[in-house]
Amino acid sequence: MSRKERVKTTIDFIKSGVFALLTALFGIFAYIVINIDTINIFQAIACIIGIVIIVIIFFFLIKYLKKNLDELEELE
């Protein structure tokens, strides 16, 4: 496997991770919207922590994706 193919495979893997994180984020938001009247303090804190963790991971994945895209551009 050449370096170029490896970078393309890594980019595809990162894209699937970003897709999964976006789905999880929308799921949390949907849960909050549906259950806004019945959410207790523990559920609210858990949702906030989940959103923060997803956003942090999302930030690092996008940063890593940008690095790989730049590397792919250099290889071509």
PDB file of N, CA, C, O and CB in Angstrom:
ATOM      1  N   MET A   1       0.853  -1.174   0.000  1.00  0.00           N
ATOM      2  CA  MET A   1       0.000   0.000   0.000  1.00  0.00           C
ATOM      3  C   MET A   1       0.896   1.234   0.000  1.00  0.00           C
ATOM      4  O   MET A   1       1.788   1.371   0.837  1.00  0.00           O
ATOM      5  CB  MET A   1      -0.969   0.000   1.226  1.00  0.00           C
ATOM      6  N   SER A   2       0.650   2.103  -0.926  1.00  0.00           N
ATOM      7  CA  SER A   2       1.470   3.305  -1.014  1.00  0.00           C
ATOM      8  C   SER A   2       1.041   4.319   0.047  1.00  0.00           C
ATOM      9  O   SER A   2      -0.022   4.205   0.658  1.00  0.00           O
ATOM     10  CB  SER A   2       1.373   3.926  -2.423  1.00  0.00           C
ATOM     11  N   ARG A   3       1.891   5.292   0.236  1.00  0.00           N
ATOM     12  CA  ARG A   3       1.621   6.343   1.229  1.00  0.00           C
ATOM     13  C   ARG A   3       0.343   7.110   0.877  1.00  0.00           C
ATOM     14  O   ARG A   3      -0.440   7.470   1.755  1.00  0.00           O
ATOM     15  CB  ARG A   3       2.817   7.320   1.322  1.00  0.00           C
ATOM     16  N   LYS A   4       0.151   7.348  -0.401  1.00  0.00           N
ATOM     17  CA  LYS A   4      -1.028   8.085  -0.868  1.00  0.00           C
ATOM     18  C   LYS A   4      -2.313   7.318  -0.547  1.00  0.00           C
ATOM     19  O   LYS A   4      -3.291   7.913  -0.094  1.00  0.00           O
ATOM     20  CB  LYS A   4      -0.932   8.347  -2.386  1.00  0.00           C
ATOM     21  N   GLU A   5      -2.317   6.013  -0.776  1.00  0.00           N
ATOM     22  CA  GLU A   5      -3.486   5.189  -0.475  1.00  0.00           C
ATOM     23  C   GLU A   5      -3.748   5.136   1.021  1.00  0.00           C
ATOM     24  O   GLU A   5      -4.900   5.139   1.455  1.00  0.00           O
ATOM     25  CB  GLU A   5      -3.299   3.777  -1.024  1.00  0.00           C
ATOM     26  N   ARG A   6      -2.683   5.086   1.808  1.00  0.00           N
ATOM     27  CA  ARG A   6      -2.824   5.056   3.259  1.00  0.00           C
ATOM     28  C   ARG A   6      -3.455   6.348   3.770  1.00  0.00           C
ATOM     29  O   ARG A   6      -4.308   6.319   4.657  1.00  0.00           O
ATOM     30  CB  ARG A   6      -1.461   4.832   3.925  1.00  0.00           C
ATOM     31  N   VAL A   7      -3.036   7.473   3.212  1.00  0.00           N
ATOM     32  CA  VAL A   7      -3.603   8.763   3.615  1.00  0.00           C
ATOM     33  C   VAL A   7      -5.072   8.833   3.210  1.00  0.00           C
ATOM     34  O   VAL A   7      -5.897   9.331   3.976  1.00  0.00           O
ATOM     35  CB  VAL A   7      -2.810   9.938   2.982  1.00  0.00           C
ATOM     36  N   LYS A   8      -5.411   8.343   2.021  1.00  0.00           N
ATOM     37  CA  LYS A   8      -6.810   8.343   1.580  1.00  0.00           C
ATOM     38  C   LYS A   8      -7.668   7.461   2.484  1.00  0.00           C
ATOM     39  O   LYS A   8      -8.796   7.823   2.818  1.00  0.00           O
ATOM     40  CB  LYS A   8      -6.913   7.862   0.123  1.00  0.00           C
ATOM     41  N   THR A   9      -7.137   6.309   2.880  1.00  0.00           N
ATOM     42  CA  THR A   9      -7.865   5.424   3.781  1.00  0.00           C
ATOM     43  C   THR A   9      -8.066   6.077   5.140  1.00  0.00           C
ATOM     44  O   THR A   9      -9.137   5.962   5.736  1.00  0.00           O
ATOM     45  CB  THR A   9      -7.127   4.096   3.940  1.00  0.00           C
ATOM     46  N   THR A  10      -7.042   6.759   5.629  1.00  0.00           N
ATOM     47  CA  THR A  10      -7.152   7.469   6.903  1.00  0.00           C
ATOM     48  C   THR A  10      -8.201   8.568   6.819  1.00  0.00           C
ATOM     49  O   THR A  10      -8.976   8.758   7.756  1.00  0.00           O
ATOM     50  CB  THR A  10      -5.796   8.061   7.308  1.00  0.00           C
ATOM     51  N   ILE A  11      -8.232   9.283   5.722  1.00  0.00           N
ATOM     52  CA  ILE A  11      -9.224  10.346   5.534  1.00  0.00           C
ATOM     53  C   ILE A  11     -10.635   9.760   5.531  1.00  0.00           C
ATOM     54  O   ILE A  11     -11.541  10.332   6.136  1.00  0.00           O
ATOM     55  CB  ILE A  11      -8.959  11.114   4.215  1.00  0.00           C
ATOM     56  N   ASP A  12     -10.828   8.632   4.861  1.00  0.00           N
ATOM     57  CA  ASP A  12     -12.146   7.988   4.853  1.00  0.00           C
ATOM     58  C   ASP A  12     -12.556   7.557   6.257  1.00  0.00           C
ATOM     59  O   ASP A  12     -13.718   7.696   6.638  1.00  0.00           O
ATOM     60  CB  ASP A  12     -12.145   6.776   3.913  1.00  0.00           C
ATOM     61  N   PHE A  13     -11.600   7.032   7.026  1.00  0.00           N
ATOM     62  CA  PHE A  13     -11.880   6.612   8.398  1.00  0.00           C
ATOM     63  C   PHE A  13     -12.261   7.814   9.262  1.00  0.00           C
ATOM     64  O   PHE A  13     -13.190   7.730  10.065  1.00  0.00           O
ATOM     65  CB  PHE A  13     -10.662   5.888   9.000  1.00  0.00           C
ATOM     66  N   ILE A  14     -11.557   8.917   9.103  1.00  0.00           N
ATOM     67  CA  ILE A  14     -11.853  10.131   9.867  1.00  0.00           C
ATOM     68  C   ILE A  14     -13.236  10.664   9.493  1.00  0.00           C
ATOM     69  O   ILE A  14     -13.988  11.107  10.361  1.00  0.00           O
ATOM     70  CB  ILE A  14     -10.772  11.212   9.617  1.00  0.00           C
ATOM     71  N   LYS A  15     -13.569  10.620   8.204  1.00  0.00           N
ATOM     72  CA  LYS A  15     -14.894  11.088   7.775  1.00  0.00           C
ATOM     73  C   LYS A  15     -16.004  10.258   8.416  1.00  0.00           C
ATOM     74  O   LYS A  15     -17.037  10.802   8.807  1.00  0.00           O
ATOM     75  CB  LYS A  15     -15.014  11.030   6.240  1.00  0.00           C
ATOM     76  N   SER A  16     -15.800   8.959   8.526  1.00  0.00           N
ATOM     77  CA  SER A  16     -16.820   8.129   9.168  1.00  0.00           C
ATOM     78  C   SER A  16     -16.917   8.450  10.659  1.00  0.00           C
ATOM     79  O   SER A  16     -18.006   8.403  11.230  1.00  0.00           O
ATOM     80  CB  SER A  16     -16.507   6.635   8.964  1.00  0.00           C
ATOM     81  N   GLY A  17     -15.795   8.773  11.289  1.00  0.00           N
ATOM     82  CA  GLY A  17     -15.824   9.183  12.690  1.00  0.00           C
ATOM     83  C   GLY A  17     -16.556  10.494  12.890  1.00  0.00           C
ATOM     84  O   GLY A  17     -17.313  10.647  13.849  1.00  0.00           O
ATOM     85  N   VAL A  18     -16.337  11.438  11.993  1.00  0.00           N
ATOM     86  CA  VAL A  18     -17.034  12.728  12.061  1.00  0.00           C
ATOM     87  C   VAL A  18     -18.532  12.506  11.880  1.00  0.00           C
ATOM     88  O   VAL A  18     -19.340  13.122  12.575  1.00  0.00           O
ATOM     89  CB  VAL A  18     -16.492  13.714  10.981  1.00  0.00           C
ATOM     90  N   PHE A  19     -18.902  11.638  10.960  1.00  0.00           N
ATOM     91  CA  PHE A  19     -20.312  11.318  10.738  1.00  0.00           C
ATOM     92  C   PHE A  19     -20.946  10.724  11.995  1.00  0.00           C
ATOM     93  O   PHE A  19     -22.058  11.097  12.370  1.00  0.00           O
ATOM     94  CB  PHE A  19     -20.459  10.342   9.562  1.00  0.00           C
ATOM     95  N   ALA A  20     -20.237   9.803  12.643  1.00  0.00           N
ATOM     96  CA  ALA A  20     -20.749   9.175  13.863  1.00  0.00           C
ATOM     97  C   ALA A  20     -20.899  10.200  14.986  1.00  0.00           C
ATOM     98  O   ALA A  20     -21.885  10.175  15.723  1.00  0.00           O
ATOM     99  CB  ALA A  20     -19.819   8.037  14.309  1.00  0.00           C
ATOM    100  N   LEU A  21     -19.930  11.093  15.114  1.00  0.00           N
ATOM    101  CA  LEU A  21     -20.013  12.115  16.157  1.00  0.00           C
ATOM    102  C   LEU A  21     -21.158  13.089  15.904  1.00  0.00           C
ATOM    103  O   LEU A  21     -21.849  13.487  16.842  1.00  0.00           O
ATOM    104  CB  LEU A  21     -18.698  12.877  16.252  1.00  0.00           C
ATOM    105  N   LEU A  22     -21.365  13.472  14.659  1.00  0.00           N
ATOM    106  CA  LEU A  22     -22.490  14.352  14.343  1.00  0.00           C
ATOM    107  C   LEU A  22     -23.821  13.672  14.645  1.00  0.00           C
ATOM    108  O   LEU A  22     -24.747  14.309  15.146  1.00  0.00           O
ATOM    109  CB  LEU A  22     -22.438  14.777  12.871  1.00  0.00           C
ATOM    110  N   THR A  23     -23.919  12.388  14.343  1.00  0.00           N
ATOM    111  CA  THR A  23     -25.131  11.642  14.650  1.00  0.00           C
ATOM    112  C   THR A  23     -25.372  11.599  16.153  1.00  0.00           C
ATOM    113  O   THR A  23     -26.502  11.774  16.608  1.00  0.00           O
ATOM    114  CB  THR A  23     -25.043  10.223  14.086  1.00  0.00           C
ATOM    115  N   ALA A  24     -24.316  11.366  16.922  1.00  0.00           N
ATOM    116  CA  ALA A  24     -24.444  11.349  18.378  1.00  0.00           C
ATOM    117  C   ALA A  24     -24.848  12.718  18.914  1.00  0.00           C
ATOM    118  O   ALA A  24     -25.678  12.813  19.818  1.00  0.00           O
ATOM    119  CB  ALA A  24     -23.132  10.903  19.021  1.00  0.00           C
ATOM    120  N   LEU A  25     -24.270  13.761  18.367  1.00  0.00           N
ATOM    121  CA  LEU A  25     -24.597  15.120  18.805  1.00  0.00           C
ATOM    122  C   LEU A  25     -26.061  15.454  18.510  1.00  0.00           C
ATOM    123  O   LEU A  25     -26.756  16.012  19.359  1.00  0.00           O
ATOM    124  CB  LEU A  25     -23.672  16.143  18.116  1.00  0.00           C
ATOM    125  N   PHE A  26     -26.524  15.113  17.315  1.00  0.00           N
ATOM    126  CA  PHE A  26     -27.932  15.340  16.985  1.00  0.00           C
ATOM    127  C   PHE A  26     -28.846  14.485  17.864  1.00  0.00           C
ATOM    128  O   PHE A  26     -29.947  14.912  18.213  1.00  0.00           O
ATOM    129  CB  PHE A  26     -28.190  15.033  15.499  1.00  0.00           C
ATOM    130  N   GLY A  27     -28.399  13.294  18.217  1.00  0.00           N
ATOM    131  CA  GLY A  27     -29.180  12.441  19.113  1.00  0.00           C
ATOM    132  C   GLY A  27     -29.338  13.058  20.490  1.00  0.00           C
ATOM    133  O   GLY A  27     -30.421  13.016  21.074  1.00  0.00           O
ATOM    134  N   ILE A  28     -28.264  13.630  21.009  1.00  0.00           N
ATOM    135  CA  ILE A  28     -28.339  14.296  22.310  1.00  0.00           C
ATOM    136  C   ILE A  28     -29.272  15.497  22.241  1.00  0.00           C
ATOM    137  O   ILE A  28     -30.099  15.694  23.130  1.00  0.00           O
ATOM    138  CB  ILE A  28     -26.939  14.734  22.777  1.00  0.00           C
ATOM    139  N   PHE A  29     -29.142  16.297  21.192  1.00  0.00           N
ATOM    140  CA  PHE A  29     -30.026  17.456  21.044  1.00  0.00           C
ATOM    141  C   PHE A  29     -31.487  17.024  20.908  1.00  0.00           C
ATOM    142  O   PHE A  29     -32.374  17.659  21.480  1.00  0.00           O
ATOM    143  CB  PHE A  29     -29.608  18.291  19.824  1.00  0.00           C
ATOM    144  N   ALA A  30     -31.741  15.962  20.165  1.00  0.00           N
ATOM    145  CA  ALA A  30     -33.111  15.465  20.012  1.00  0.00           C
ATOM    146  C   ALA A  30     -33.658  14.987  21.350  1.00  0.00           C
ATOM    147  O   ALA A  30     -34.818  15.242  21.672  1.00  0.00           O
ATOM    148  CB  ALA A  30     -33.164  14.325  18.977  1.00  0.00           C
ATOM    149  N   TYR A  31     -32.836  14.297  22.130  1.00  0.00           N
ATOM    150  CA  TYR A  31     -33.260  13.842  23.456  1.00  0.00           C
ATOM    151  C   TYR A  31     -33.626  15.025  24.347  1.00  0.00           C
ATOM    152  O   TYR A  31     -34.627  14.990  25.063  1.00  0.00           O
ATOM    153  CB  TYR A  31     -32.154  13.006  24.116  1.00  0.00           C
ATOM    154  N   ILE A  32     -32.809  16.064  24.296  1.00  0.00           N
ATOM    155  CA  ILE A  32     -33.074  17.248  25.113  1.00  0.00           C
ATOM    156  C   ILE A  32     -34.379  17.917  24.679  1.00  0.00           C
ATOM    157  O   ILE A  32     -35.191  18.295  25.525  1.00  0.00           O
ATOM    158  CB  ILE A  32     -31.901  18.248  25.015  1.00  0.00           C
ATOM    159  N   VAL A  33     -34.585  18.065  23.382  1.00  0.00           N
ATOM    160  CA  VAL A  33     -35.796  18.727  22.879  1.00  0.00           C
ATOM    161  C   VAL A  33     -37.048  17.924  23.228  1.00  0.00           C
ATOM    162  O   VAL A  33     -38.062  18.499  23.624  1.00  0.00           O
ATOM    163  CB  VAL A  33     -35.707  18.925  21.356  1.00  0.00           C
ATOM    164  N   ILE A  34     -36.985  16.614  23.084  1.00  0.00           N
ATOM    165  CA  ILE A  34     -38.153  15.776  23.356  1.00  0.00           C
ATOM    166  C   ILE A  34     -38.479  15.749  24.848  1.00  0.00           C
ATOM    167  O   ILE A  34     -39.651  15.783  25.225  1.00  0.00           O
ATOM    168  CB  ILE A  34     -37.916  14.351  22.844  1.00  0.00           C
ATOM    169  N   ASN A  35     -37.462  15.688  25.693  1.00  0.00           N
ATOM    170  CA  ASN A  35     -37.672  15.515  27.132  1.00  0.00           C
ATOM    171  C   ASN A  35     -37.365  16.765  27.940  1.00  0.00           C
ATOM    172  O   ASN A  35     -36.990  16.654  29.108  1.00  0.00           O
ATOM    173  CB  ASN A  35     -36.828  14.386  27.633  1.00  0.00           C
ATOM    174  N   ILE A  36     -37.509  17.932  27.368  1.00  0.00           N
ATOM    175  CA  ILE A  36     -37.116  19.170  28.042  1.00  0.00           C
ATOM    176  C   ILE A  36     -37.868  19.369  29.362  1.00  0.00           C
ATOM    177  O   ILE A  36     -37.310  19.933  30.302  1.00  0.00           O
ATOM    178  CB  ILE A  36     -37.360  20.362  27.123  1.00  0.00           C
ATOM    179  N   ASP A  37     -39.109  18.922  29.448  1.00  0.00           N
ATOM    180  CA  ASP A  37     -39.902  19.131  30.663  1.00  0.00           C
ATOM    181  C   ASP A  37     -39.566  18.142  31.771  1.00  0.00           C
ATOM    182  O   ASP A  37     -39.796  18.438  32.943  1.00  0.00           O
ATOM    183  CB  ASP A  37     -41.370  19.035  30.338  1.00  0.00           C
ATOM    184  N   THR A  38     -39.030  16.980  31.429  1.00  0.00           N
ATOM    185  CA  THR A  38     -38.819  15.936  32.432  1.00  0.00           C
ATOM    186  C   THR A  38     -37.351  15.678  32.751  1.00  0.00           C
ATOM    187  O   THR A  38     -37.053  14.760  33.515  1.00  0.00           O
ATOM    188  CB  THR A  38     -39.449  14.664  31.969  1.00  0.00           C
ATOM    189  N   ILE A  39     -36.440  16.439  32.203  1.00  0.00           N
ATOM    190  CA  ILE A  39     -35.014  16.206  32.449  1.00  0.00           C
ATOM    191  C   ILE A  39     -34.652  16.685  33.850  1.00  0.00           C
ATOM    192  O   ILE A  39     -34.921  17.826  34.224  1.00  0.00           O
ATOM    193  CB  ILE A  39     -34.141  16.928  31.384  1.00  0.00           C
ATOM    194  N   ASN A  40     -34.032  15.781  34.622  1.00  0.00           N
ATOM    195  CA  ASN A  40     -33.564  16.182  35.950  1.00  0.00           C
ATOM    196  C   ASN A  40     -32.133  16.713  35.854  1.00  0.00           C
ATOM    197  O   ASN A  40     -31.547  16.742  34.771  1.00  0.00           O
ATOM    198  CB  ASN A  40     -33.639  14.990  36.947  1.00  0.00           C
ATOM    199  N   ILE A  41     -31.582  17.127  36.977  1.00  0.00           N
ATOM    200  CA  ILE A  41     -30.259  17.771  36.978  1.00  0.00           C
ATOM    201  C   ILE A  41     -29.164  16.798  36.526  1.00  0.00           C
ATOM    202  O   ILE A  41     -28.232  17.199  35.829  1.00  0.00           O
ATOM    203  CB  ILE A  41     -29.930  18.315  38.385  1.00  0.00           C
ATOM    204  N   PHE A  42     -29.271  15.526  36.915  1.00  0.00           N
ATOM    205  CA  PHE A  42     -28.265  14.540  36.513  1.00  0.00           C
ATOM    206  C   PHE A  42     -28.262  14.355  34.996  1.00  0.00           C
ATOM    207  O   PHE A  42     -27.198  14.307  34.379  1.00  0.00           O
ATOM    208  CB  PHE A  42     -28.524  13.193  37.212  1.00  0.00           C
ATOM    209  N   GLN A  43     -29.437  14.252  34.401  1.00  0.00           N
ATOM    210  CA  GLN A  43     -29.530  14.086  32.951  1.00  0.00           C
ATOM    211  C   GLN A  43     -29.026  15.323  32.218  1.00  0.00           C
ATOM    212  O   GLN A  43     -28.392  15.210  31.168  1.00  0.00           O
ATOM    213  CB  GLN A  43     -30.971  13.788  32.542  1.00  0.00           C
ATOM    214  N   ALA A  44     -29.303  16.491  32.763  1.00  0.00           N
ATOM    215  CA  ALA A  44     -28.827  17.732  32.141  1.00  0.00           C
ATOM    216  C   ALA A  44     -27.304  17.801  32.173  1.00  0.00           C
ATOM    217  O   ALA A  44     -26.671  18.164  31.181  1.00  0.00           O
ATOM    218  CB  ALA A  44     -29.427  18.960  32.852  1.00  0.00           C
ATOM    219  N   ILE A  45     -26.721  17.450  33.317  1.00  0.00           N
ATOM    220  CA  ILE A  45     -25.256  17.465  33.436  1.00  0.00           C
ATOM    221  C   ILE A  45     -24.641  16.426  32.503  1.00  0.00           C
ATOM    222  O   ILE A  45     -23.629  16.694  31.855  1.00  0.00           O
ATOM    223  CB  ILE A  45     -24.820  17.196  34.901  1.00  0.00           C
ATOM    224  N   ALA A  46     -25.249  15.238  32.432  1.00  0.00           N
ATOM    225  CA  ALA A  46     -24.739  14.188  31.541  1.00  0.00           C
ATOM    226  C   ALA A  46     -24.808  14.632  30.078  1.00  0.00           C
ATOM    227  O   ALA A  46     -23.891  14.356  29.305  1.00  0.00           O
ATOM    228  CB  ALA A  46     -25.537  12.882  31.737  1.00  0.00           C
ATOM    229  N   CYS A  47     -25.877  15.309  29.700  1.00  0.00           N
ATOM    230  CA  CYS A  47     -26.004  15.811  28.325  1.00  0.00           C
ATOM    231  C   CYS A  47     -24.950  16.871  28.033  1.00  0.00           C
ATOM    232  O   CYS A  47     -24.343  16.869  26.962  1.00  0.00           O
ATOM    233  CB  CYS A  47     -27.409  16.389  28.089  1.00  0.00           C
ATOM    234  N   ILE A  48     -24.736  17.765  28.975  1.00  0.00           N
ATOM    235  CA  ILE A  48     -23.733  18.816  28.779  1.00  0.00           C
ATOM    236  C   ILE A  48     -22.338  18.219  28.662  1.00  0.00           C
ATOM    237  O   ILE A  48     -21.562  18.611  27.790  1.00  0.00           O
ATOM    238  CB  ILE A  48     -23.778  19.828  29.933  1.00  0.00           C
ATOM    239  N   ILE A  49     -22.018  17.273  29.540  1.00  0.00           N
ATOM    240  CA  ILE A  49     -20.703  16.618  29.481  1.00  0.00           C
ATOM    241  C   ILE A  49     -20.546  15.874  28.156  1.00  0.00           C
ATOM    242  O   ILE A  49     -19.486  15.930  27.533  1.00  0.00           O
ATOM    243  CB  ILE A  49     -20.522  15.637  30.675  1.00  0.00           C
ATOM    244  N   GLY A  50     -21.595  15.179  27.725  1.00  0.00           N
ATOM    245  CA  GLY A  50     -21.549  14.469  26.447  1.00  0.00           C
ATOM    246  C   GLY A  50     -21.320  15.401  25.276  1.00  0.00           C
ATOM    247  O   GLY A  50     -20.531  15.101  24.380  1.00  0.00           O
ATOM    248  N   ILE A  51     -22.009  16.532  25.281  1.00  0.00           N
ATOM    249  CA  ILE A  51     -21.841  17.508  24.203  1.00  0.00           C
ATOM    250  C   ILE A  51     -20.426  18.060  24.193  1.00  0.00           C
ATOM    251  O   ILE A  51     -19.818  18.196  23.131  1.00  0.00           O
ATOM    252  CB  ILE A  51     -22.852  18.653  24.347  1.00  0.00           C
ATOM    253  N   VAL A  52     -19.895  18.381  25.370  1.00  0.00           N
ATOM    254  CA  VAL A  52     -18.534  18.927  25.455  1.00  0.00           C
ATOM    255  C   VAL A  52     -17.512  17.909  24.953  1.00  0.00           C
ATOM    256  O   VAL A  52     -16.607  18.261  24.197  1.00  0.00           O
ATOM    257  CB  VAL A  52     -18.205  19.338  26.906  1.00  0.00           C
ATOM    258  N   ILE A  53     -17.652  16.659  25.368  1.00  0.00           N
ATOM    259  CA  ILE A  53     -16.711  15.617  24.936  1.00  0.00           C
ATOM    260  C   ILE A  53     -16.784  15.422  23.419  1.00  0.00           C
ATOM    261  O   ILE A  53     -15.754  15.310  22.755  1.00  0.00           O
ATOM    262  CB  ILE A  53     -17.010  14.281  25.662  1.00  0.00           C
ATOM    263  N   ILE A  54     -17.992  15.382  22.879  1.00  0.00           N
ATOM    264  CA  ILE A  54     -18.148  15.206  21.434  1.00  0.00           C
ATOM    265  C   ILE A  54     -17.542  16.379  20.672  1.00  0.00           C
ATOM    266  O   ILE A  54     -16.885  16.177  19.650  1.00  0.00           O
ATOM    267  CB  ILE A  54     -19.630  15.053  21.070  1.00  0.00           C
ATOM    268  N   VAL A  55     -17.751  17.595  21.154  1.00  0.00           N
ATOM    269  CA  VAL A  55     -17.197  18.774  20.473  1.00  0.00           C
ATOM    270  C   VAL A  55     -15.670  18.754  20.518  1.00  0.00           C
ATOM    271  O   VAL A  55     -15.021  19.103  19.532  1.00  0.00           O
ATOM    272  CB  VAL A  55     -17.731  20.074  21.118  1.00  0.00           C
ATOM    273  N   ILE A  56     -15.094  18.353  21.645  1.00  0.00           N
ATOM    274  CA  ILE A  56     -13.630  18.288  21.754  1.00  0.00           C
ATOM    275  C   ILE A  56     -13.068  17.243  20.790  1.00  0.00           C
ATOM    276  O   ILE A  56     -12.110  17.516  20.068  1.00  0.00           O
ATOM    277  CB  ILE A  56     -13.206  17.956  23.208  1.00  0.00           C
ATOM    278  N   ILE A  57     -13.659  16.058  20.777  1.00  0.00           N
ATOM    279  CA  ILE A  57     -13.196  15.006  19.864  1.00  0.00           C
ATOM    280  C   ILE A  57     -13.385  15.449  18.413  1.00  0.00           C
ATOM    281  O   ILE A  57     -12.525  15.210  17.566  1.00  0.00           O
ATOM    282  CB  ILE A  57     -13.955  13.677  20.127  1.00  0.00           C
ATOM    283  N   PHE A  58     -14.519  16.097  18.136  1.00  0.00           N
ATOM    284  CA  PHE A  58     -14.798  16.609  16.794  1.00  0.00           C
ATOM    285  C   PHE A  58     -13.731  17.605  16.360  1.00  0.00           C
ATOM    286  O   PHE A  58     -13.278  17.569  15.216  1.00  0.00           O
ATOM    287  CB  PHE A  58     -16.182  17.266  16.746  1.00  0.00           C
ATOM    288  N   PHE A  59     -13.326  18.494  17.264  1.00  0.00           N
ATOM    289  CA  PHE A  59     -12.288  19.483  16.964  1.00  0.00           C
ATOM    290  C   PHE A  59     -10.977  18.800  16.583  1.00  0.00           C
ATOM    291  O   PHE A  59     -10.350  19.168  15.589  1.00  0.00           O
ATOM    292  CB  PHE A  59     -12.068  20.413  18.169  1.00  0.00           C
ATOM    293  N   PHE A  60     -10.559  17.802  17.372  1.00  0.00           N
ATOM    294  CA  PHE A  60      -9.300  17.127  17.082  1.00  0.00           C
ATOM    295  C   PHE A  60      -9.381  16.293  15.805  1.00  0.00           C
ATOM    296  O   PHE A  60      -8.397  16.196  15.073  1.00  0.00           O
ATOM    297  CB  PHE A  60      -8.903  16.244  18.251  1.00  0.00           C
ATOM    298  N   LEU A  61     -10.535  15.692  15.528  1.00  0.00           N
ATOM    299  CA  LEU A  61     -10.682  14.943  14.283  1.00  0.00           C
ATOM    300  C   LEU A  61     -10.591  15.861  13.067  1.00  0.00           C
ATOM    301  O   LEU A  61      -9.958  15.512  12.071  1.00  0.00           O
ATOM    302  CB  LEU A  61     -12.011  14.191  14.273  1.00  0.00           C
ATOM    303  N   ILE A  62     -11.215  17.019  13.143  1.00  0.00           N
ATOM    304  CA  ILE A  62     -11.149  17.972  12.033  1.00  0.00           C
ATOM    305  C   ILE A  62      -9.715  18.464  11.838  1.00  0.00           C
ATOM    306  O   ILE A  62      -9.250  18.620  10.709  1.00  0.00           O
ATOM    307  CB  ILE A  62     -12.097  19.167  12.285  1.00  0.00           C
ATOM    308  N   LYS A  63      -9.025  18.706  12.949  1.00  0.00           N
ATOM    309  CA  LYS A  63      -7.626  19.143  12.876  1.00  0.00           C
ATOM    310  C   LYS A  63      -6.762  18.058  12.215  1.00  0.00           C
ATOM    311  O   LYS A  63      -5.920  18.362  11.370  1.00  0.00           O
ATOM    312  CB  LYS A  63      -7.083  19.475  14.295  1.00  0.00           C
ATOM    313  N   TYR A  64      -6.976  16.793  12.604  1.00  0.00           N
ATOM    314  CA  TYR A  64      -6.235  15.674  12.032  1.00  0.00           C
ATOM    315  C   TYR A  64      -6.605  15.481  10.561  1.00  0.00           C
ATOM    316  O   TYR A  64      -5.744  15.159   9.742  1.00  0.00           O
ATOM    317  CB  TYR A  64      -6.510  14.384  12.827  1.00  0.00           C
ATOM    318  N   LEU A  65      -7.879  15.678  10.225  1.00  0.00           N
ATOM    319  CA  LEU A  65      -8.322  15.576   8.842  1.00  0.00           C
ATOM    320  C   LEU A  65      -7.653  16.637   7.980  1.00  0.00           C
ATOM    321  O   LEU A  65      -7.217  16.347   6.866  1.00  0.00           O
ATOM    322  CB  LEU A  65      -9.841  15.706   8.756  1.00  0.00           C
ATOM    323  N   LYS A  66      -7.569  17.854   8.481  1.00  0.00           N
ATOM    324  CA  LYS A  66      -6.916  18.932   7.738  1.00  0.00           C
ATOM    325  C   LYS A  66      -5.444  18.607   7.500  1.00  0.00           C
ATOM    326  O   LYS A  66      -4.915  18.856   6.417  1.00  0.00           O
ATOM    327  CB  LYS A  66      -7.050  20.267   8.494  1.00  0.00           C
ATOM    328  N   LYS A  67      -4.791  18.053   8.511  1.00  0.00           N
ATOM    329  CA  LYS A  67      -3.383  17.675   8.372  1.00  0.00           C
ATOM    330  C   LYS A  67      -3.219  16.606   7.289  1.00  0.00           C
ATOM    331  O   LYS A  67      -2.297  16.681   6.477  1.00  0.00           O
ATOM    332  CB  LYS A  67      -2.825  17.164   9.720  1.00  0.00           C
ATOM    333  N   ASN A  68      -4.100  15.622   7.277  1.00  0.00           N
ATOM    334  CA  ASN A  68      -4.018  14.565   6.272  1.00  0.00           C
ATOM    335  C   ASN A  68      -4.356  15.074   4.877  1.00  0.00           C
ATOM    336  O   ASN A  68      -3.763  14.626   3.896  1.00  0.00           O
ATOM    337  CB  ASN A  68      -4.946  13.425   6.639  1.00  0.00           C
ATOM    338  N   LEU A  69      -5.294  15.994   4.777  1.00  0.00           N
ATOM    339  CA  LEU A  69      -5.605  16.570   3.469  1.00  0.00           C
ATOM    340  C   LEU A  69      -4.427  17.369   2.924  1.00  0.00           C
ATOM    341  O   LEU A  69      -4.143  17.322   1.727  1.00  0.00           O
ATOM    342  CB  LEU A  69      -6.845  17.463   3.562  1.00  0.00           C
ATOM    343  N   ASP A  70      -3.743  18.100   3.796  1.00  0.00           N
ATOM    344  CA  ASP A  70      -2.547  18.823   3.361  1.00  0.00           C
ATOM    345  C   ASP A  70      -1.460  17.859   2.902  1.00  0.00           C
ATOM    346  O   ASP A  70      -0.774  18.107   1.910  1.00  0.00           O
ATOM    347  CB  ASP A  70      -2.016  19.712   4.493  1.00  0.00           C
ATOM    348  N   GLU A  71      -1.310  16.748   3.638  1.00  0.00           N
ATOM    349  CA  GLU A  71      -0.309  15.748   3.261  1.00  0.00           C
ATOM    350  C   GLU A  71      -0.670  15.103   1.920  1.00  0.00           C
ATOM    351  O   GLU A  71       0.208  14.857   1.093  1.00  0.00           O
ATOM    352  CB  GLU A  71      -0.185  14.668   4.357  1.00  0.00           C
ATOM    353  N   LEU A  72      -1.951  14.831   1.707  1.00  0.00           N
ATOM    354  CA  LEU A  72      -2.385  14.252   0.439  1.00  0.00           C
ATOM    355  C   LEU A  72      -2.136  15.224  -0.709  1.00  0.00           C
ATOM    356  O   LEU A  72      -1.752  14.814  -1.805  1.00  0.00           O
ATOM    357  CB  LEU A  72      -3.871  13.873   0.502  1.00  0.00           C
ATOM    358  N   GLU A  73      -2.354  16.494  -0.458  1.00  0.00           N
ATOM    359  CA  GLU A  73      -2.102  17.513  -1.480  1.00  0.00           C
ATOM    360  C   GLU A  73      -0.619  17.561  -1.846  1.00  0.00           C
ATOM    361  O   GLU A  73      -0.274  17.747  -3.013  1.00  0.00           O
ATOM    362  CB  GLU A  73      -2.572  18.895  -0.989  1.00  0.00           C
ATOM    363  N   GLU A  74       0.255  17.395  -0.858  1.00  0.00           N
ATOM    364  CA  GLU A  74       1.697  17.391  -1.128  1.00  0.00           C
ATOM    365  C   GLU A  74       2.107  16.157  -1.925  1.00  0.00           C
ATOM    366  O   GLU A  74       3.013  16.226  -2.756  1.00  0.00           O
ATOM    367  CB  GLU A  74       2.487  17.450   0.186  1.00  0.00           C
ATOM    368  N   LEU A  75       1.442  15.023  -1.674  1.00  0.00           N
ATOM    369  CA  LEU A  75       1.788  13.789  -2.368  1.00  0.00           C
ATOM    370  C   LEU A  75       1.352  13.811  -3.829  1.00  0.00           C
ATOM    371  O   LEU A  75       1.942  13.124  -4.662  1.00  0.00           O
ATOM    372  CB  LEU A  75       1.162  12.605  -1.664  1.00  0.00           C
ATOM    373  N   GLU A  76       0.346  14.575  -4.138  1.00  0.00           N
ATOM    374  CA  GLU A  76      -0.148  14.620  -5.526  1.00  0.00           C
ATOM    375  C   GLU A  76       0.498  15.707  -6.276  1.00  0.00           C
ATOM    376  O   GLU A  76       0.209  15.898  -7.458  1.00  0.00           O
ATOM    377  CB  GLU A  76      -1.638  14.797  -5.578  1.00  0.00           C
TER     378      GLU A  76
END
